[in-house]
Amino acid sequence: MNLKASVLAVLMSGFSIASIPSMAQPNSGTPAQKESAKLEAANTIVTEFSQMKEAIPRQLLDLSEGIVIIPKLINAGFVVGGKRGKGIALVRNKQGDWSDPVFVTLTGGSFGFQIGVQAVDLVLVFKSSKTLLDMSSGSFTLGGDLSVAAGPMGRSSTASTDSKLEAEVYSYSRSKGLFAGITLNGAALSVDRDANTAFYEEFENANTLFNRFDNTSREVQDLKNTLKSLK
């Protein structure tokens, strides 16, 4: 194991989600209840993001075919930066319907002068669903396997350094009620098999879930309705 990997491993063990109760995602109840709480948190994030003055532009939402929502992503750093969070992913078909959710994990790290620990609500908007549909075969790296850029802001504006919306993924993050920048290059997104098994009560392949639209649980329906209302 090289120096960078060793230091990052120590960092992530020292700043694990479990060791920061005030920033942790809900951890009470049965495994299925924990995942239901994650869906409720994701719905709250999407709702609150849409109500902020600097909301995700409608033009980008109209183009999007996938979304990842990670409540309380832990962003920790002391010279080496580390990130870890658990959330959900959905894709949208050509009819405009959102798929059943797939539970995912985001992990990563980067070098650079940084210090402190913060919990960040993260939303990733995917212009194409293909990457997420292919995720069942393994993880992919943001900024490596596909390009990621800070998302433009404003309900009707696309003014940004990428005004032509040429990136494959756009990131939006919020810390303490404000939109905040976060570097995601090098972070890996992968399927959380344990979470999917807990929520669906049996192992479900991610690609199967992304092509399914029939889950009737209240938390899933609430989230789908919120996402549909954004268009």
ChimeraX attribute file (.defattr): number of C-alpha atoms within 10 A of each C-alpha:
attribute: neighborCount
match mode: 1-to-1
recipient: residues
	/A:1	6
	/A:2	6
	/A:3	8
	/A:4	12
	/A:5	11
	/A:6	10
	/A:7	16
	/A:8	20
	/A:9	14
	/A:10	12
	/A:11	20
	/A:12	21
	/A:13	11
	/A:14	13
	/A:15	19
	/A:16	18
	/A:17	22
	/A:18	13
	/A:19	11
	/A:20	15
	/A:21	11
	/A:22	9
	/A:23	17
	/A:24	17
	/A:25	24
	/A:26	16
	/A:27	14
	/A:28	9
	/A:29	10
	/A:30	11
	/A:31	17
	/A:32	16
	/A:33	15
	/A:34	18
	/A:35	25
	/A:36	19
	/A:37	18
	/A:38	24
	/A:39	25
	/A:40	17
	/A:41	22
	/A:42	25
	/A:43	23
	/A:44	16
	/A:45	19
	/A:46	19
	/A:47	16
	/A:48	12
	/A:49	21
	/A:50	20
	/A:51	12
	/A:52	14
	/A:53	10
	/A:54	16
	/A:55	19
	/A:56	27
	/A:57	19
	/A:58	18
	/A:59	14
	/A:60	22
	/A:61	19
	/A:62	12
	/A:63	14
	/A:64	19
	/A:65	22
	/A:66	25
	/A:67	25
	/A:68	23
	/A:69	28
	/A:70	28
	/A:71	28
	/A:72	26
	/A:73	27
	/A:74	27
	/A:75	24
	/A:76	23
	/A:77	23
	/A:78	14
	/A:79	15
	/A:80	17
	/A:81	23
	/A:82	25
	/A:83	29
	/A:84	23
	/A:85	25
	/A:86	24
	/A:87	28
	/A:88	24
	/A:89	24
	/A:90	24
	/A:91	26
	/A:92	21
	/A:93	14
	/A:94	7
	/A:95	6
	/A:96	12
	/A:97	15
	/A:98	26
	/A:99	22
	/A:100	25
	/A:101	25
	/A:102	27
	/A:103	26
	/A:104	24
	/A:105	20
	/A:106	24
	/A:107	20
	/A:108	21
	/A:109	26
	/A:110	19
	/A:111	13
	/A:112	11
	/A:113	10
	/A:114	13
	/A:115	13
	/A:116	10
	/A:117	17
	/A:118	16
	/A:119	24
	/A:120	26
	/A:121	25
	/A:122	24
	/A:123	25
	/A:124	20
	/A:125	24
	/A:126	25
	/A:127	21
	/A:128	17
	/A:129	19
	/A:130	12
	/A:131	17
	/A:132	25
	/A:133	18
	/A:134	13
	/A:135	17
	/A:136	18
	/A:137	12
	/A:138	9
	/A:139	18
	/A:140	19
	/A:141	19
	/A:142	21
	/A:143	17
	/A:144	12
	/A:145	12
	/A:146	13
	/A:147	14
	/A:148	22
	/A:149	21
	/A:150	20
	/A:151	27
	/A:152	22
	/A:153	19
	/A:154	16
	/A:155	18
	/A:156	13
	/A:157	16
	/A:158	19
	/A:159	14
	/A:160	12
	/A:161	11
	/A:162	14
	/A:163	12
	/A:164	9
	/A:165	19
	/A:166	12
	/A:167	16
	/A:168	18
	/A:169	23
	/A:170	23
	/A:171	21
	/A:172	23
	/A:173	24
	/A:174	20
	/A:175	16
	/A:176	10
	/A:177	12
	/A:178	12
	/A:179	18
	/A:180	14
	/A:181	14
	/A:182	16
	/A:183	18
	/A:184	20
	/A:185	17
	/A:186	16
	/A:187	20
	/A:188	20
	/A:189	22
	/A:190	20
	/A:191	24
	/A:192	17
	/A:193	18
	/A:194	14
	/A:195	22
	/A:196	24
	/A:197	16
	/A:198	17
	/A:199	20
	/A:200	14
	/A:201	12
	/A:202	11
	/A:203	13
	/A:204	14
	/A:205	16
	/A:206	25
	/A:207	15
	/A:208	13
	/A:209	21
	/A:210	23
	/A:211	16
	/A:212	14
	/A:213	16
	/A:214	12
	/A:215	14
	/A:216	10
	/A:217	9
	/A:218	12
	/A:219	18
	/A:220	19
	/A:221	18
	/A:222	16
	/A:223	22
	/A:224	19
	/A:225	13
	/A:226	15
	/A:227	20
	/A:228	14
	/A:229	10
	/A:230	14
	/A:231	12
